[in-house]
């Protein structure tokens, strides 16, 4: 593979690039509020930390599950389709930001979170189905990598610009206004630039709500969902458990334990930057393999990365170097997982049921984030030995995922043959 081919931009439909631009735009707005919403609602509105946790976590997750279900049903509906579902998602999310900007008490805060979870939930099945409609099997890995790259860049820009805004004006409510404007711009972009991406059959008897029953009866999909929950649990550990582990248990210097917040920030900033740099080259490298084998590659990287996290905690020397190496490998694990997983689900789904299949794929994220953080927190709360060995156990657990994916690969190979 030539160097130009490895790092150049893929040849995709202009509509895929428009969708990616819209995702970048909306993620900039999300980044504006990501880290600053809890601070605002505790310090400015006067809510307790428990209330904010319930709102941002529990209520948004519950409505997110409902949103993913409705998103899958609407995406496969001839009346709604991909385009109208995306428009609905953007409109609900913009209304949620209006509620946030006007929020002065706990009930309105909960309403805003329920609306935001509903809006984001309906978004994911529709946007991934639209990308699948606009690409061939050979293009999908790169197309999903491009849209994921747009998400990461937008989120990173939003976090930085949000910090600049707060540092300059100190106006937290303005963040929600800007976030709402980003969703409105996304709405306008989809309305004027994207036509419906799937040609539905004019069948009045077609009921898209039955798509979930069909998807749940697909043995190949169920097998993949089992290992997909493992992937999303791993990602939740990186985002929630690992920073606390670095702060509490990793030796920083002789006689000192715990990285400083500045060191932790630099390590995870490198993780985000390297993820963006490697997203497209890794997707192209994995195009030569079947989807399950690409995901096996990802699991191997997860296992190696988690093992090096264990080394980071017990080595006593060069702990920062070990941590950077681990987060580099875990970045490759993440970017090799996300496009390959979406592409595999699309490959399994009948075109008219892509919304239902992708909706179930999206639900795995809700389950992974339900399981992962409490599990990691439990390990950190018991003792240092349990916290250290937690990462070795995580590394060993990839074996189960590899075995499941090898079984799935044999099933898919027999069907292809």
C-alpha beads as a LAMMPS data file, in Angstrom:
LAMMPS data file: protein, C-alpha beads

417 atoms
416 bonds

1 atom types
1 bond types

-500.0 500.0 xlo xhi
-500.0 500.0 ylo yhi
-500.0 500.0 zlo zhi

Masses

1 110.0

Atoms # bond

1 1 1 0.000 0.000 0.000
2 1 1 1.485 3.348 -1.027
3 1 1 2.123 6.135 1.433
4 1 1 -0.324 8.402 -0.420
5 1 1 -2.992 5.750 -0.269
6 1 1 -2.371 5.215 3.440
7 1 1 -2.691 8.854 4.475
8 1 1 -4.717 10.441 1.632
9 1 1 -8.436 11.093 1.828
10 1 1 -10.785 8.355 0.584
11 1 1 -13.004 8.750 -2.486
12 1 1 -16.482 8.945 -0.966
13 1 1 -19.837 10.448 -1.881
14 1 1 -20.048 14.191 -1.215
15 1 1 -23.029 13.435 1.031
16 1 1 -20.770 11.403 3.346
17 1 1 -18.492 14.428 3.683
18 1 1 -21.511 16.635 4.389
19 1 1 -22.665 14.243 7.115
20 1 1 -19.148 14.240 8.566
21 1 1 -19.113 18.053 8.518
22 1 1 -22.459 18.100 10.301
23 1 1 -21.198 15.682 12.929
24 1 1 -18.087 17.815 13.465
25 1 1 -20.290 20.885 13.859
26 1 1 -22.637 19.288 16.395
27 1 1 -19.744 17.745 18.340
28 1 1 -18.103 21.170 18.699
29 1 1 -21.263 22.267 20.505
30 1 1 -21.234 19.102 22.630
31 1 1 -17.599 19.735 23.557
32 1 1 -18.592 23.215 24.718
33 1 1 -20.749 21.728 27.470
34 1 1 -19.080 18.342 28.126
35 1 1 -16.846 19.266 31.085
36 1 1 -18.476 22.528 32.098
37 1 1 -22.126 21.490 32.565
38 1 1 -21.517 19.771 35.961
39 1 1 -19.589 22.825 37.213
40 1 1 -22.363 25.160 36.087
41 1 1 -25.221 23.240 37.658
42 1 1 -23.399 22.791 40.978
43 1 1 -21.769 26.210 41.347
44 1 1 -24.194 28.474 39.486
45 1 1 -27.613 26.779 39.732
46 1 1 -26.963 25.393 43.220
47 1 1 -27.765 21.721 42.651
48 1 1 -26.003 19.082 44.728
49 1 1 -23.378 16.775 43.225
50 1 1 -25.796 13.841 43.692
51 1 1 -28.555 15.649 41.774
52 1 1 -26.176 16.477 38.925
53 1 1 -24.981 12.858 38.802
54 1 1 -28.562 11.605 38.610
55 1 1 -29.410 14.101 35.885
56 1 1 -26.354 13.750 33.665
57 1 1 -26.052 10.011 34.202
58 1 1 -29.225 8.159 35.057
59 1 1 -31.951 10.269 33.439
60 1 1 -30.024 10.869 30.206
61 1 1 -29.175 7.149 29.981
62 1 1 -32.799 6.085 30.432
63 1 1 -34.071 8.430 27.735
64 1 1 -31.054 7.498 25.599
65 1 1 -32.136 3.852 25.583
66 1 1 -35.636 4.924 24.514
67 1 1 -34.131 7.259 21.912
68 1 1 -32.023 4.484 20.397
69 1 1 -35.092 2.264 20.120
70 1 1 -37.170 5.002 18.494
71 1 1 -34.227 6.001 16.308
72 1 1 -34.007 2.478 14.934
73 1 1 -37.775 2.276 14.326
74 1 1 -37.948 5.727 12.691
75 1 1 -34.835 5.162 10.577
76 1 1 -36.419 2.087 8.979
77 1 1 -39.829 3.745 8.626
78 1 1 -40.848 4.824 5.109
79 1 1 -42.522 7.895 6.619
80 1 1 -39.565 9.068 8.718
81 1 1 -36.509 7.549 7.052
82 1 1 -32.915 8.519 7.741
83 1 1 -33.257 12.226 6.878
84 1 1 -36.349 13.057 8.937
85 1 1 -34.979 11.120 11.906
86 1 1 -31.777 13.184 11.786
87 1 1 -33.832 16.370 11.601
88 1 1 -35.943 15.233 14.561
89 1 1 -32.812 14.436 16.560
90 1 1 -31.285 17.862 15.903
91 1 1 -34.543 19.631 16.815
92 1 1 -34.948 17.720 20.113
93 1 1 -31.313 18.364 21.056
94 1 1 -31.674 22.093 20.321
95 1 1 -34.807 22.266 22.508
96 1 1 -32.885 20.475 25.279
97 1 1 -30.244 23.207 25.176
98 1 1 -32.946 25.868 25.482
99 1 1 -34.197 24.103 28.628
100 1 1 -30.636 23.909 29.989
101 1 1 -30.011 27.598 29.315
102 1 1 -33.209 28.529 31.196
103 1 1 -32.768 25.969 33.984
104 1 1 -32.889 27.299 37.543
105 1 1 -33.953 24.201 39.495
106 1 1 -33.723 20.401 39.575
107 1 1 -36.968 19.566 37.672
108 1 1 -36.042 21.683 34.641
109 1 1 -32.519 20.223 34.777
110 1 1 -33.987 16.701 34.608
111 1 1 -36.272 17.682 31.704
112 1 1 -33.274 19.025 29.799
113 1 1 -31.331 15.791 30.335
114 1 1 -34.262 13.616 29.310
115 1 1 -34.625 15.610 26.096
116 1 1 -30.886 15.543 25.357
117 1 1 -30.682 11.783 25.921
118 1 1 -33.679 11.312 23.621
119 1 1 -32.151 13.515 20.921
120 1 1 -28.729 11.869 20.984
121 1 1 -30.297 8.400 21.131
122 1 1 -32.356 8.934 17.977
123 1 1 -29.308 10.370 16.204
124 1 1 -26.951 7.381 16.138
125 1 1 -28.967 4.741 14.216
126 1 1 -30.003 7.317 11.605
127 1 1 -26.559 8.764 10.924
128 1 1 -24.831 5.371 10.673
129 1 1 -27.583 3.987 8.430
130 1 1 -27.208 7.033 6.153
131 1 1 -23.437 6.493 5.894
132 1 1 -24.055 2.821 5.059
133 1 1 -26.590 3.750 2.358
134 1 1 -24.068 6.044 0.665
135 1 1 -21.121 3.620 0.570
136 1 1 -20.142 0.247 -0.808
137 1 1 -18.927 -2.645 1.349
138 1 1 -15.315 -1.776 0.481
139 1 1 -15.760 1.897 1.409
140 1 1 -17.584 1.513 4.719
141 1 1 -14.603 0.978 7.009
142 1 1 -13.014 4.219 5.778
143 1 1 -16.345 6.080 5.736
144 1 1 -17.089 5.216 9.360
145 1 1 -13.490 6.123 10.220
146 1 1 -13.957 9.563 8.609
147 1 1 -17.170 10.258 10.518
148 1 1 -15.588 9.087 13.770
149 1 1 -12.604 11.339 13.069
150 1 1 -15.004 14.254 12.582
151 1 1 -16.589 13.423 15.959
152 1 1 -13.217 13.422 17.724
153 1 1 -11.974 16.622 16.113
154 1 1 -15.236 18.429 16.813
155 1 1 -15.323 17.277 20.428
156 1 1 -11.710 18.309 20.998
157 1 1 -12.250 21.726 19.438
158 1 1 -15.389 22.202 21.493
159 1 1 -13.626 21.424 24.777
160 1 1 -10.815 23.871 23.975
161 1 1 -13.150 26.629 22.758
162 1 1 -15.451 26.077 25.735
163 1 1 -12.518 26.652 28.065
164 1 1 -11.601 29.831 26.185
165 1 1 -15.219 31.042 26.415
166 1 1 -15.430 30.443 30.176
167 1 1 -12.005 31.990 30.725
168 1 1 -12.957 35.083 28.727
169 1 1 -16.602 35.656 29.685
170 1 1 -17.423 33.319 32.582
171 1 1 -20.912 32.880 31.074
172 1 1 -21.904 29.225 31.463
173 1 1 -25.425 29.704 30.101
174 1 1 -23.894 30.987 26.888
175 1 1 -22.356 27.546 26.369
176 1 1 -25.806 25.984 26.072
177 1 1 -26.911 28.711 23.680
178 1 1 -23.917 27.984 21.438
179 1 1 -24.545 24.232 21.700
180 1 1 -28.174 24.793 20.666
181 1 1 -27.050 26.928 17.714
182 1 1 -24.717 24.118 16.584
183 1 1 -27.665 21.686 16.514
184 1 1 -29.755 24.215 14.561
185 1 1 -26.935 24.593 12.026
186 1 1 -26.783 20.806 11.768
187 1 1 -30.555 20.809 11.172
188 1 1 -30.190 23.394 8.372
189 1 1 -27.292 21.491 6.792
190 1 1 -29.259 18.213 6.681
191 1 1 -32.458 19.945 5.510
192 1 1 -30.871 21.669 2.519
193 1 1 -27.925 19.424 1.618
194 1 1 -29.030 15.825 2.274
195 1 1 -31.905 14.078 0.551
196 1 1 -33.266 10.777 1.875
197 1 1 -30.428 8.253 1.442
198 1 1 -32.559 5.095 1.169
199 1 1 -35.233 4.343 -1.396
200 1 1 -38.046 2.746 0.591
201 1 1 -40.454 0.384 -1.085
202 1 1 -43.992 1.719 -1.210
203 1 1 -45.489 -0.998 0.939
204 1 1 -48.229 0.193 3.302
205 1 1 -48.099 -3.101 5.210
206 1 1 -44.435 -2.661 6.112
207 1 1 -44.029 -2.179 9.870
208 1 1 -40.587 -0.950 10.872
209 1 1 -41.283 -1.773 14.534
210 1 1 -40.940 -5.463 13.616
211 1 1 -37.338 -4.828 12.587
212 1 1 -36.179 -5.287 16.159
213 1 1 -37.752 -8.740 16.319
214 1 1 -35.971 -9.699 13.100
215 1 1 -32.672 -8.311 14.391
216 1 1 -32.980 -10.117 17.717
217 1 1 -33.593 -13.398 15.908
218 1 1 -30.374 -13.012 13.863
219 1 1 -27.901 -15.371 15.559
220 1 1 -24.899 -13.662 13.926
221 1 1 -25.893 -10.295 15.350
222 1 1 -26.522 -11.666 18.856
223 1 1 -23.087 -13.322 18.847
224 1 1 -21.478 -10.022 17.897
225 1 1 -23.456 -8.051 20.485
226 1 1 -22.003 -10.252 23.235
227 1 1 -18.459 -9.255 22.342
228 1 1 -19.501 -5.688 21.530
229 1 1 -20.549 -5.176 25.162
230 1 1 -17.009 -6.230 26.069
231 1 1 -15.574 -3.530 23.775
232 1 1 -17.767 -0.757 25.168
233 1 1 -16.950 -1.827 28.736
234 1 1 -13.250 -1.485 27.891
235 1 1 -13.757 2.018 26.504
236 1 1 -15.645 3.043 29.645
237 1 1 -12.683 1.867 31.762
238 1 1 -10.304 4.136 29.855
239 1 1 -12.550 7.145 30.302
240 1 1 -13.661 6.640 33.916
241 1 1 -11.479 4.182 35.877
242 1 1 -8.043 4.794 34.382
243 1 1 -7.671 8.500 35.315
244 1 1 -8.532 7.668 38.939
245 1 1 -6.074 4.751 38.906
246 1 1 -3.304 7.046 37.675
247 1 1 -4.140 9.552 40.410
248 1 1 -4.340 7.112 43.331
249 1 1 -2.107 4.093 42.688
250 1 1 0.602 4.756 40.100
251 1 1 4.071 5.660 41.463
252 1 1 5.020 9.159 40.319
253 1 1 8.449 9.402 41.944
254 1 1 10.439 7.816 44.757
255 1 1 8.183 7.769 47.789
256 1 1 5.297 9.449 45.937
257 1 1 2.132 7.896 44.544
258 1 1 -0.206 9.382 41.961
259 1 1 0.340 11.406 38.815
260 1 1 -0.387 15.112 39.017
261 1 1 -3.516 16.411 37.221
262 1 1 -1.223 18.065 34.662
263 1 1 0.520 14.771 33.833
264 1 1 -2.805 12.932 33.575
265 1 1 -4.135 15.664 31.274
266 1 1 -1.069 15.428 29.019
267 1 1 -1.275 11.617 28.818
268 1 1 -4.947 11.619 27.837
269 1 1 -4.457 14.559 25.468
270 1 1 -1.851 12.457 23.668
271 1 1 -4.346 9.582 23.592
272 1 1 -6.942 11.789 21.867
273 1 1 -4.425 13.303 19.429
274 1 1 -2.942 9.946 18.452
275 1 1 -6.448 8.506 18.010
276 1 1 -7.225 11.257 15.492
277 1 1 -3.905 10.817 13.660
278 1 1 -4.171 7.041 13.395
279 1 1 -7.926 6.718 12.689
280 1 1 -7.802 6.623 8.894
281 1 1 -4.480 4.749 8.423
282 1 1 -5.589 2.005 10.827
283 1 1 -8.965 1.677 9.070
284 1 1 -7.206 1.275 5.723
285 1 1 -4.756 -1.257 7.109
286 1 1 -7.635 -3.366 8.439
287 1 1 -9.505 -3.304 5.114
288 1 1 -7.442 -6.317 4.028
289 1 1 -9.046 -8.458 6.762
290 1 1 -12.588 -9.632 7.415
291 1 1 -14.540 -7.559 9.944
292 1 1 -14.248 -10.171 12.760
293 1 1 -10.490 -10.455 12.204
294 1 1 -10.146 -6.678 12.316
295 1 1 -11.959 -6.745 15.654
296 1 1 -9.660 -9.547 16.868
297 1 1 -6.746 -7.208 16.079
298 1 1 -8.458 -4.585 18.232
299 1 1 -8.880 -7.038 21.115
300 1 1 -5.196 -7.973 20.965
301 1 1 -4.344 -4.275 21.287
302 1 1 -6.743 -3.950 24.232
303 1 1 -5.063 -6.888 25.962
304 1 1 -1.542 -5.533 25.422
305 1 1 -2.586 -2.033 26.487
306 1 1 -4.249 -3.223 29.695
307 1 1 -1.228 -5.358 30.564
308 1 1 1.054 -2.341 30.179
309 1 1 -1.277 -0.366 32.473
310 1 1 -0.592 -3.062 35.081
311 1 1 3.139 -2.651 34.447
312 1 1 2.702 1.107 34.882
313 1 1 1.278 0.609 38.359
314 1 1 3.784 -1.949 39.656
315 1 1 7.009 -1.042 37.864
316 1 1 8.155 1.729 40.208
317 1 1 10.242 3.359 37.449
318 1 1 9.463 5.077 34.158
319 1 1 5.772 4.986 35.029
320 1 1 4.969 8.002 32.817
321 1 1 6.685 6.336 29.847
322 1 1 4.754 3.111 30.441
323 1 1 1.489 5.061 30.730
324 1 1 2.082 6.910 27.447
325 1 1 2.935 3.622 25.705
326 1 1 -0.217 1.992 27.084
327 1 1 -2.490 4.855 26.005
328 1 1 -0.890 4.815 22.551
329 1 1 -1.719 1.126 22.101
330 1 1 -5.201 1.641 23.557
331 1 1 -5.757 4.451 21.020
332 1 1 -5.051 1.938 18.230
333 1 1 -7.409 -0.511 19.952
334 1 1 -10.189 2.089 19.964
335 1 1 -9.809 3.337 16.385
336 1 1 -9.616 -0.233 15.056
337 1 1 -12.832 -1.104 16.890
338 1 1 -15.262 1.725 16.105
339 1 1 -15.428 1.645 12.279
340 1 1 -15.057 -2.142 12.054
341 1 1 -17.936 -2.736 14.478
342 1 1 -20.326 -0.396 12.649
343 1 1 -19.320 -1.844 9.274
344 1 1 -19.873 -5.404 10.512
345 1 1 -23.383 -4.602 11.768
346 1 1 -24.232 -2.971 8.443
347 1 1 -22.923 -6.042 6.603
348 1 1 -25.231 -8.262 8.688
349 1 1 -28.322 -6.077 8.304
350 1 1 -30.794 -6.192 5.424
351 1 1 -30.797 -2.663 3.916
352 1 1 -34.392 -2.044 4.982
353 1 1 -33.545 -2.949 8.615
354 1 1 -30.259 -1.107 9.078
355 1 1 -31.823 1.206 11.635
356 1 1 -32.916 -1.669 13.881
357 1 1 -29.567 -3.449 13.657
358 1 1 -27.570 -0.266 14.300
359 1 1 -29.913 0.625 17.141
360 1 1 -29.066 -2.639 18.912
361 1 1 -25.388 -1.982 18.238
362 1 1 -25.777 1.439 19.861
363 1 1 -27.519 -0.042 22.906
364 1 1 -24.288 -1.911 23.686
365 1 1 -22.737 1.421 24.595
366 1 1 -25.425 2.022 27.208
367 1 1 -24.839 -1.455 28.669
368 1 1 -21.043 -1.081 28.615
369 1 1 -21.198 2.224 30.462
370 1 1 -23.655 0.724 32.930
371 1 1 -21.274 -2.160 33.736
372 1 1 -17.832 -0.609 33.360
373 1 1 -17.632 2.364 35.763
374 1 1 -19.106 0.558 38.821
375 1 1 -16.824 -2.434 38.184
376 1 1 -13.722 -0.244 37.974
377 1 1 -14.758 1.845 40.968
378 1 1 -15.281 -1.328 43.017
379 1 1 -11.730 -2.497 42.212
380 1 1 -10.202 0.871 43.112
381 1 1 -12.074 1.043 46.423
382 1 1 -10.942 -2.346 47.772
383 1 1 -7.133 -2.107 47.814
384 1 1 -4.069 -1.227 45.760
385 1 1 -3.408 -4.916 44.981
386 1 1 -6.923 -5.397 43.626
387 1 1 -6.635 -2.156 41.637
388 1 1 -3.354 -3.285 40.061
389 1 1 -4.597 -6.794 39.247
390 1 1 -7.829 -5.405 37.810
391 1 1 -5.879 -4.489 34.663
392 1 1 -4.328 -7.939 34.355
393 1 1 -7.808 -9.441 34.616
394 1 1 -9.003 -7.047 31.902
395 1 1 -6.096 -8.124 29.689
396 1 1 -6.957 -11.813 30.151
397 1 1 -10.641 -11.181 29.433
398 1 1 -9.906 -10.402 25.779
399 1 1 -9.408 -14.144 25.230
400 1 1 -13.164 -14.687 25.578
401 1 1 -13.850 -12.003 22.980
402 1 1 -11.287 -13.449 20.567
403 1 1 -12.877 -16.898 20.801
404 1 1 -16.351 -15.465 20.140
405 1 1 -15.103 -13.492 17.127
406 1 1 -13.299 -16.532 15.696
407 1 1 -16.563 -18.459 15.936
408 1 1 -18.432 -15.610 14.231
409 1 1 -15.798 -15.416 11.502
410 1 1 -16.268 -19.137 10.741
411 1 1 -20.046 -18.661 10.511
412 1 1 -19.689 -15.711 8.133
413 1 1 -17.053 -17.523 6.051
414 1 1 -19.355 -20.507 5.562
415 1 1 -22.168 -18.188 4.442
416 1 1 -19.876 -16.379 1.995
417 1 1 -18.646 -19.678 0.563

Bonds

1 1 1 2
2 1 2 3
3 1 3 4
4 1 4 5
5 1 5 6
6 1 6 7
7 1 7 8
8 1 8 9
9 1 9 10
10 1 10 11
11 1 11 12
12 1 12 13
13 1 13 14
14 1 14 15
15 1 15 16
16 1 16 17
17 1 17 18
18 1 18 19
19 1 19 20
20 1 20 21
21 1 21 22
22 1 22 23
23 1 23 24
24 1 24 25
25 1 25 26
26 1 26 27
27 1 27 28
28 1 28 29
29 1 29 30
30 1 30 31
31 1 31 32
32 1 32 33
33 1 33 34
34 1 34 35
35 1 35 36
36 1 36 37
37 1 37 38
38 1 38 39
39 1 39 40
40 1 40 41
41 1 41 42
42 1 42 43
43 1 43 44
44 1 44 45
45 1 45 46
46 1 46 47
47 1 47 48
48 1 48 49
49 1 49 50
50 1 50 51
51 1 51 52
52 1 52 53
53 1 53 54
54 1 54 55
55 1 55 56
56 1 56 57
57 1 57 58
58 1 58 59
59 1 59 60
60 1 60 61
61 1 61 62
62 1 62 63
63 1 63 64
64 1 64 65
65 1 65 66
66 1 66 67
67 1 67 68
68 1 68 69
69 1 69 70
70 1 70 71
71 1 71 72
72 1 72 73
73 1 73 74
74 1 74 75
75 1 75 76
76 1 76 77
77 1 77 78
78 1 78 79
79 1 79 80
80 1 80 81
81 1 81 82
82 1 82 83
83 1 83 84
84 1 84 85
85 1 85 86
86 1 86 87
87 1 87 88
88 1 88 89
89 1 89 90
90 1 90 91
91 1 91 92
92 1 92 93
93 1 93 94
94 1 94 95
95 1 95 96
96 1 96 97
97 1 97 98
98 1 98 99
99 1 99 100
100 1 100 101
101 1 101 102
102 1 102 103
103 1 103 104
104 1 104 105
105 1 105 106
106 1 106 107
107 1 107 108
108 1 108 109
109 1 109 110
110 1 110 111
111 1 111 112
112 1 112 113
113 1 113 114
114 1 114 115
115 1 115 116
116 1 116 117
117 1 117 118
118 1 118 119
119 1 119 120
120 1 120 121
121 1 121 122
122 1 122 123
123 1 123 124
124 1 124 125
125 1 125 126
126 1 126 127
127 1 127 128
128 1 128 129
129 1 129 130
130 1 130 131
131 1 131 132
132 1 132 133
133 1 133 134
134 1 134 135
135 1 135 136
136 1 136 137
137 1 137 138
138 1 138 139
139 1 139 140
140 1 140 141
141 1 141 142
142 1 142 143
143 1 143 144
144 1 144 145
145 1 145 146
146 1 146 147
147 1 147 148
148 1 148 149
149 1 149 150
150 1 150 151
151 1 151 152
152 1 152 153
153 1 153 154
154 1 154 155
155 1 155 156
156 1 156 157
157 1 157 158
158 1 158 159
159 1 159 160
160 1 160 161
161 1 161 162
162 1 162 163
163 1 163 164
164 1 164 165
165 1 165 166
166 1 166 167
167 1 167 168
168 1 168 169
169 1 169 170
170 1 170 171
171 1 171 172
172 1 172 173
173 1 173 174
174 1 174 175
175 1 175 176
176 1 176 177
177 1 177 178
178 1 178 179
179 1 179 180
180 1 180 181
181 1 181 182
182 1 182 183
183 1 183 184
184 1 184 185
185 1 185 186
186 1 186 187
187 1 187 188
188 1 188 189
189 1 189 190
190 1 190 191
191 1 191 192
192 1 192 193
193 1 193 194
194 1 194 195
195 1 195 196
196 1 196 197
197 1 197 198
198 1 198 199
199 1 199 200
200 1 200 201
201 1 201 202
202 1 202 203
203 1 203 204
204 1 204 205
205 1 205 206
206 1 206 207
207 1 207 208
208 1 208 209
209 1 209 210
210 1 210 211
211 1 211 212
212 1 212 213
213 1 213 214
214 1 214 215
215 1 215 216
216 1 216 217
217 1 217 218
218 1 218 219
219 1 219 220
220 1 220 221
221 1 221 222
222 1 222 223
223 1 223 224
224 1 224 225
225 1 225 226
226 1 226 227
227 1 227 228
228 1 228 229
229 1 229 230
230 1 230 231
231 1 231 232
232 1 232 233
233 1 233 234
234 1 234 235
235 1 235 236
236 1 236 237
237 1 237 238
238 1 238 239
239 1 239 240
240 1 240 241
241 1 241 242
242 1 242 243
243 1 243 244
244 1 244 245
245 1 245 246
246 1 246 247
247 1 247 248
248 1 248 249
249 1 249 250
250 1 250 251
251 1 251 252
252 1 252 253
253 1 253 254
254 1 254 255
255 1 255 256
256 1 256 257
257 1 257 258
258 1 258 259
259 1 259 260
260 1 260 261
261 1 261 262
262 1 262 263
263 1 263 264
264 1 264 265
265 1 265 266
266 1 266 267
267 1 267 268
268 1 268 269
269 1 269 270
270 1 270 271
271 1 271 272
272 1 272 273
273 1 273 274
274 1 274 275
275 1 275 276
276 1 276 277
277 1 277 278
278 1 278 279
279 1 279 280
280 1 280 281
281 1 281 282
282 1 282 283
283 1 283 284
284 1 284 285
285 1 285 286
286 1 286 287
287 1 287 288
288 1 288 289
289 1 289 290
290 1 290 291
291 1 291 292
292 1 292 293
293 1 293 294
294 1 294 295
295 1 295 296
296 1 296 297
297 1 297 298
298 1 298 299
299 1 299 300
300 1 300 301
301 1 301 302
302 1 302 303
303 1 303 304
304 1 304 305
305 1 305 306
306 1 306 307
307 1 307 308
308 1 308 309
309 1 309 310
310 1 310 311
311 1 311 312
312 1 312 313
313 1 313 314
314 1 314 315
315 1 315 316
316 1 316 317
317 1 317 318
318 1 318 319
319 1 319 320
320 1 320 321
321 1 321 322
322 1 322 323
323 1 323 324
324 1 324 325
325 1 325 326
326 1 326 327
327 1 327 328
328 1 328 329
329 1 329 330
330 1 330 331
331 1 331 332
332 1 332 333
333 1 333 334
334 1 334 335
335 1 335 336
336 1 336 337
337 1 337 338
338 1 338 339
339 1 339 340
340 1 340 341
341 1 341 342
342 1 342 343
343 1 343 344
344 1 344 345
345 1 345 346
346 1 346 347
347 1 347 348
348 1 348 349
349 1 349 350
350 1 350 351
351 1 351 352
352 1 352 353
353 1 353 354
354 1 354 355
355 1 355 356
356 1 356 357
357 1 357 358
358 1 358 359
359 1 359 360
360 1 360 361
361 1 361 362
362 1 362 363
363 1 363 364
364 1 364 365
365 1 365 366
366 1 366 367
367 1 367 368
368 1 368 369
369 1 369 370
370 1 370 371
371 1 371 372
372 1 372 373
373 1 373 374
374 1 374 375
375 1 375 376
376 1 376 377
377 1 377 378
378 1 378 379
379 1 379 380
380 1 380 381
381 1 381 382
382 1 382 383
383 1 383 384
384 1 384 385
385 1 385 386
386 1 386 387
387 1 387 388
388 1 388 389
389 1 389 390
390 1 390 391
391 1 391 392
392 1 392 393
393 1 393 394
394 1 394 395
395 1 395 396
396 1 396 397
397 1 397 398
398 1 398 399
399 1 399 400
400 1 400 401
401 1 401 402
402 1 402 403
403 1 403 404
404 1 404 405
405 1 405 406
406 1 406 407
407 1 407 408
408 1 408 409
409 1 409 410
410 1 410 411
411 1 411 412
412 1 412 413
413 1 413 414
414 1 414 415
415 1 415 416
416 1 416 417
